[in-house]
């Protein structure tokens, strides 16, 4: 191993500090913002892209020791972090880190990881807060800005089943809970509704009958249709004239299931419907997929779906897991909880809480092909193209190989974003009372299929990027990558939304008052709706907080800003823990440009956050005191 020299390290760190000061301005150009996001993301992902999860866990431990995670890291002063990092480089990670597949300079990883820090993404956040009481008189979906101010609110008669979606034509898709569901368990829904920008109900449709019950997530398609998750009821035996899917001879015992764990004697499988809204309350089913068509079992060799489970990862073992375990009587088996569609691949990704797995299936099939094992772009019909998280489910490995636990909210990162094409998900039970966000690089082939390793499991060996810390929720929750490389995370049980940059710093957060649950939230750019439906106040866009000079500084720096209208202005300084350090200005000013001076002689070296507030709007900027 080659020993590191601190002299070039120090010089390079100073260069990066200059880049940090330049690139972290309040409103960089779109090109600079994109370059900066890619720079942070790629350098931060460099080491973890080794695909070695065990090595990654070691590196994670070292990184946490040096930097902390989430709120923990925010409590460590800047220069303390630097000293810890340099100690870590020399003492623990001198030279290179040897992984299973590549040799990666640890210095580059940790250096970039330390010195570059992101800014909050300038967008508006959409969510529905709800309670467990579906009979509550009023329910709301809110669109808020980065100051937490409500820009738009939609009122609903029924409680939310999952998160809403804002479409670019300014309409809102809202999944809701029906009064009397046919099947009831966590995440139960039953209805879909569509509202216009002004809150008028345009369309409503319910899937809640003896056979099917919508639950959890939906997903809007580019063609205007909507993908819907639904439980599918199956009895032990389904006789002649059966209305249940598959009909006679395709009950759960007739498909090789040995037992269920509920007094209903039912098993609820999963189905996906692509529906086309019609009129004010109708819908056409234009495509459908049923898990019931893709089962394997090793209990009864006389049945047609008998086979070696470990040799059929493309199928679901009907005997794996319970069906109706715990709580009130139900037959919930797989428990899908999230769905997303990749238009470029024409594939669907799903998350299963009960199996602790994610799945990818082909959407390019016809409905007939989706019921079989051939056809579609993949040539595999409706079989599972890919699965990850718990190889035990398909007869591979043991509990030590399980990497997901009760996860939610899986989705593809859009092309052009940092990590574009990767999957991101919320791993609810990552560790004891601790959740995590994983980003995965799937083994995708050019033909739309996925490689499987020689040992019969799907890669990767671990996440290419992850975030964990002091947050935890066993229900719902999710994560979305933003265009600037930040990640928006929702902790459902705490009704808490926060945004972290690629460097694991929390740059924005929002706590919904009242303690209600938020399934997942999404953040949309200010330009998402176009010029016809602008949701930001023009005055707020004119507030400017310019890069301070000098930066770094000792002991004073000048802060330049401008306000569009006369009124009260407050400029305050906070440390990285969020504590108020100083109030520089708090008075009425005339419109226009102004300059104030902050003398930090009494404060220790470190990174501070300057916040300017005018009327209801605010901007923030990081500054660095170097003594």
N, C-alpha and C positions, 0 to 999 in steps of 0.2 A: 504494500500500500504506500502510495506517495503521500508525504506529509504536506499539509497545507501551509501556506505562508500568509500571515495576516496583513502584510504590507500592501500587496495588490488588492486584497480584500477591502481594506480601508479606502483605498483610492476608488475602487469600483463602487463602493457604497456611497461615496460622495457624489459620483456621477448619477447614480440612481436617485439620490435625494433631489438633485436638480431636475431630473426627469419627472419625479413625483410632483414637485412643485408646479412644473409646467403643465403636466397632463391632468392634474386634479383640479383645474379651474372650474368655476361654477357652471359654465355653459360652453364646453368645447365643441368644435365643429363635429358634424356627424362622422366625417372620416376619421378625425382624431379619436372620437369616442369609440368607434369600431376598432381601430388599431389598438387602442389602449386595452379594450376588453379582451381582444384576442391575445395580446401580449401577456396580460395577467393570467388568463385561462391556460394558455399553452405552457407557460413556465411553471405554473402551479400544478398542472397535470403531468408534467414531464416524468416525474419519478413514479407516481402512482400508476402510470400507464404501462407498467411492467406486467400487469395481469396477475401478479402474485399476491394473493390475499393474505397469506401468513406473513410474508415480508411486509405487506402493506400495514398490517396490524402493528408490527414492530415500528415501522416508520411513523405511524400515527401516534404511537405512544411517545416517541421522541419529539415529534412535532408539538404535541400537547404540552409536554414538559417544557419546551422552549417557548411556545407561543400561547398556550391555552386554547380553548375553543369557545366560540360564542361569547357569553357573558363573562366566562372565566378570563379569556384573553383580553377583554376590554378593561379588566382591572389591573393589568400589568402595564406599567409606564413604558414609554417608547424606548428609552435607553436601557432600561432593565431588560426589555426583550432583546435588544441588540446584544447586550453582554451575555445573556443566556444563550442566544444563538451562536455567538462566537465560541463560547465554551463548549457548546454542543458540537460544533463543527470540528474543533480540535480534539476534544476528549472522546466523543462518542461516534462521530461520523467522519473521521479524518480520511481524506482521500476519496474513495468511492464506496458506494454501497453495492454489494453483490446480490443480485436477485436471481431467480430461476432462469430468466430469459435474456436479460440485458444487464450491462454495467452502466450505471448512470451517475454522473457527478453529483454528489449530495450537496456540494457548495452551491451549484446553480439553482437547484430546487429551493433550498432554504433561503438563499439570498433574495430571489424573486418573491418568494412567499412572504418575506418579512417587509420589504420596503415599498411595495406597490399596494395601494389601497384604493378601493372604489368609492363611487358616489351613489347616492340614491337615484334610482331610475325615475325620470320625470314622467309620470303617468298617473292614471286614475285606477283605483282598485274597486272591484265589484265583489259583493258577497251577499249571502242571505243568512241572517241569524235566526235561529229557531229554538223552540223548546220541545220537550217530549209530549206536549199536550196539543194534539191536532185540532182540538175544538177552541183554541184560543181565538178571539174575535178578529184580531188583525195581525198580519205578518208582513215583513218588509224585505225587499232587496234594495241595497244602498250602493251607490257609486260615490266614492270619496276621493278627495285629492290627497296629496302628501301631507297636508296639514290636518287631516282628519275631518275636514269640512264636507258635509253631504252636498254633492252637486246635483244628484238626481235620486229620487226614491220611488219605488213601485210598491203599491199596496196589494196584498193578496188575502183571499178569504181562507185559504188552507195553508198549513205549515209546510216548510221546505223538506224535500226528500234528499236533496244533495245541493250542489252548487248551481247557480244560474249561469247562463251564457249570454253575452252581449254580441249581437251580430252587427256587421258593418252597415246594414241598412237601418240601424238604431233600434231594432226590435229586440226584445228580451225573451229568452227561453227559460221557463221556470218549472222544474219538476216538483210536484207537490204530493202530499199525502191525502189519500181518499178517506172518507168517513169510516167505511167498513171494508177493510181489505179482505180479500179471499185467503191470503196467507200473510202472516205477520211475524216479523222478526226485526232485528236491528237493520236500519236503513230502508225500511218499507216505504214505498211511495204509492204509485198507482195512477197518477195523472201527470199530464204535460200541458202547459199553457204557453201562449205567445201573447206578449203585450207590445203595444207601440210605445214610442218615446214618451208620450204624455200619460201613459198608464192605462190606456183603454185596453180591455181584453179583446184580442182578435180571434183567438182559437183555443179550444180546450179539448182534450181527448184523454180517455181513461183506459188503462189495461189492468183490470182487476176482476177476473171472473173465476170460475171453478178450476180452470186449467192454468191460467197465467196471472202473474202479479208483478207489475213493474216494481223495481226496487233500485235504490242507489242512483247510479249515474246515467246520463244520456250524453250524446255527442252530436252536435250539428255537422252536417255534411256540406261540401262545397256546392252540391246541386240543390240545396234547400231542404233535403230530407233529414231525418233525425234517427240516429242509432239509439236503441233502447235496450237496457238489460231487463230480463224478466225471469222470475222463478217459474219453473215448469213442474206441476204436480204429477207424481206417479204413484199408483197404488201397487200393492204387492203383486196382484194379478189383474190383468185388464182383459175382460171377456169380450165375447162377440158384440159388435156394435159399440165398442168403447169410444168415448169422445176424447180420451186422453191421448197425447201424442204417441204415435207408433201403433196404437190400436191393440187389438187382440194379440196376446202372447208377448207383449213388451212391457209388462210390469217389472218392478224392480227385482223381485225374486226370479222372474222369468228371464232376466238379463244377467243373472249370476250373483246378485247381491245376497249375502248370507243373512244379514239382519239389519234392522234400523234401531235407533235408540230413542224412540218417541212413542207415546201411547196412540198417536194418530195412525200409526202403521203406514206412514207415507215417506216418500223421498222426494225432495224438491231439487230437481236438476236445474240447469240454466239454459236459456235461449236468448238470442239476439234478434231483434226485429229492426229492419230499416223501414221507417214509415214516411209516407208522403202526406203532409197535411192537406185536407180537403174541406173547403167551406169553413164554417165556424166551429164544427164539432166532429168532423169525420176524418178518416185516414185510410190510405191504401198501403198495404204491406207489399213492398216491392222486392224485398230480399229477406231471407231469414236463415238462421243457423241454429242447430240444436246440438248440445253436447251429447245427448242421448244416442246420436248416430256414431259416436266416436269413443266407444267403450271397449275395454278388454277386462277379462277376469280369468283367474287360474283356479277357481273353485269347482267348476262343473265342466268336465271335458265333453259332455254331450251337447253343449250349447255352441252356436256358431261363433260367438265372440270369445271363445276360449283361446288362451295363448299365454306365453311367457311374458309377464308384465315388463320385465327388464329388457326384452327385445322389441318392445313397442312403445318407445317414448312419444310417438305421435298420437297415442290413444290414452284415455283416462282409465285408471284402475277403479272399477266401480266399487270395490271393497275397501278402498283406502279412506280412512277418516270416518267420523261419526255423522249421523244424520238426525239432528235434533237434540244435541247434547246441551244440558243446562237450561235454566230459565223456564219460561212457559212452554207448553207443548208446541213443537214445530218440527218440520222435516228438512230444515235448511242443511244442505250438504256441502257444496263447494263454496258458496257465498262469494260470488263475484262482487266487486265493489267499485270498480272504475273501468272506463272504456275510453279508448282514443283511436283515432284513425289517421294513418299516414297516407296522404293523397298520392304522393309520388310512388310509393310501393304498392298502394291499394291494399294495405294490410291493417288489421285491427290488433291492438294490444289490450289485454285484460289482466286484472289483478284478482287473485283468490285469497281471501283472508284465511279461510279454514285450512287450505293446503300450504299456505306460505309460499306461493309460487306466482309468477307472471307467465302469461302465454301470448303467443302471436299466432293468428290465423289469417288465411287468405280471404280477402273480400272481393277479389276479381272473379270469383265463381258465380255461376247461376245458383238459384236456390236448390235445384236438383243436384248440381255438382257439390254444393256445400253439405249435402246429406251423405255424400260418398267419399271415396278416397282418391279420386283422380279428377283432373280438370283444374281450371284456373291458371294463373301465371306460374304458380309453383308446381303444377302437375299433381298436387297432393289433395285436391278437393278441400273438404272442410276439416281435415286432420290438423293436429297441432304442428305448426312449423317450427316452433321454438318454445322452450320453457326454461325457467331459471329460478333458483332460490332454495329448492328443497328436493334434491335428487331421490330421497327416500320414496317420494310419491310414485316414481316410476321404477322402483326396485333397484336403485343404484345408491350405494353408500349407506351411511348411517347418520345419526343425529349430529355428528361432528362436521358433516359436510353441509348442514343447513345454514344458509346465510340470511334468509328472510324470516321474519316472524310477525304474522298478522298485518302485513303491509297494506297500504292504500295508495290511491292517487297516481298510478303509473301513466306516463305520457311521453311521447317523443319530443325532443328538443327540436324546434323548427330549423330548417336549413338556413344558413347565414348567421345564426346565433353561435356564440362560443359553445362548442360541444354539439353543434347541429348534427342530427341523425342519431344521437345517443338517446338512451332512455333515462328518465329521472323518476324517482319514486320516493315515497315516504315509508320508511321501515319502522312501523309503530313500536315494536317491542325489541329493539336492537339490543339493549341490555336492560338490566333490572331498573324499572321506572325511568328509562331513557330511550328516546326515539332518535332516529337518524335519517338523513336524506342521502340516497345513493344515486350516483350517475353511472350508467353501464354502457360499455361498448360491446354491442352484440356481434357475433361471428357471422355477419351477413355476407352472402355470396352475390355475385353480379346477377344471377338468375332469380334472386328473391328468396332463395332457400338459406338455411343456416347450417354451418358446420357443427358436427358433433365429434367430440374427442374420441380417442382410441379406447378410453375407459368407459364409454357409453354415456357420458354426461355432456351438457352444454356449458360452454364458457360464457363469460370470462371467469377467472378465478376469484375476482373481487371487483369492487367499484373502482373506476378511474378517478373519481372524486367523491368525497363524502363530507357531510357536515353533521356534527353532533354536539351536544352540550346540555344545558339545563332546560330541556323541554321534553314533554312526554304526553302522549295521548294514545289510548288504546282504541279509540273510535275515529272513523273517517280520517281527515287530515290529508295534506298533499303538498306538492312542491312544483313550481314552474320556473324554468329558466327565462330570464329577461334579455332583451336585445343587447344590453351593455355588459352581459356576463354575470350580473347578479342573479340570485335565486330567491323567489318569493315563497315563503314557507307558511303554512297554516297549521296551527296546533288546535285541532277542533275542540277538544274537551275544555280548553282554556279560553276559547273565543279570542285567540291571540294570533295576529298576523305580523310577520317580520320579514325583512329583506336583508340578505347577507351578500357581501361581495365575494369574489373568488378567493380573497385572502382571509375569509372566515370572519370578517368584521360585520357586526350588525350596523347597517347604515340607516335603517328606518324600521319603525314598528308601530303597531296600532292595537290597542286593547279595547274590545267592544264592551261598553258598560252593561251591567246587568247580569253577567255571568252566563249568558246564553251560548249555545254551541254554534260554531261556524264550520260547516263541512269542509270547504275549500274556498279559497279566494283566487281571483285572477287579476292581473294588472294589464291595462291597455294603454297604449301610447296616446298622447294628446291628439295625434293626427289620425287615430284609428277610424273615427267616424267621418273624416273628411270635413270640408268646410260647411257642409249643410247642417251639421249637428255639432257645433262647437260647445264643449262643456267646461271650458276654462274661461275665466274672466280675463278680458284683454289687459286690464290693468295689472293683473298678477304676473303676466308674462313680461311686463316692462320693468319689474323690479330687478335690479342687477346688483350682484355682489361680486366685485372684481378681485382678481388675485392680489393678495396683500404684498407690500414691498417694504423692506426686503423679506425674503422667505427662503431659507431659515433666517431668523432674526435674533438679536441679542443687544439690549433687553427690550427694544421697542420696535414696532412696525406700524405702518400706515395702512388703513383699511378704507378702500374706496367703494362707494356704492351710489346708486341713484334710485329715486322713487318717482313714480309717475304723477302723484298728486300730493298736495299738502295734507299733512296729518301727523298723527303720533307714530314715532319710530322708536323701536327698541333694538339695541345691539348688545348682545350678551355673549360671554365666553364660557364654555363648558369643558371639563376634562373628559376623558374617554369612558369614565364610569357614568357620565350624565350629570355629575354634580356641577352646580353653578360656581364658576371661578371669579368672574367679574362682570359688572354691568358697565359697559363703555358709554352707552348713550340711552337715554329714555326721556324724550321730549318731542314736541311738535316741530316739524321741519317743513320748509317750502319744497315744492316739487323741484326735481333736478338732481344734479350730481353733488356729492358731499364727500368729505374725507375726515376720518377720525383717527386718533393716534392711541394705540394701546401700549402702555409701559408695563412689562411683565417682570420687572425687577424682583418682585417679591415671590415669584412663582418658580418652581423647578423646571428643568428642561423636560421637553416632551411634546407630544402632539395635542393640540387643543382644537375645539370646534367653535367657530364663530357663527352666530345665528343672528340674522337681521329679520325683524318682524315689522311689517307695516300693514295696518288694517288687519285682515284675516289671513294674510299671506306671508310666507317666510322663505328664506333661502339660507343654506348653511355652507360652510367652507372649512376645510382643515388647514391649520397653520402649525408651524413648528418652531418652538423656542429652543435654541441651541446655545448653552452656556459653556 
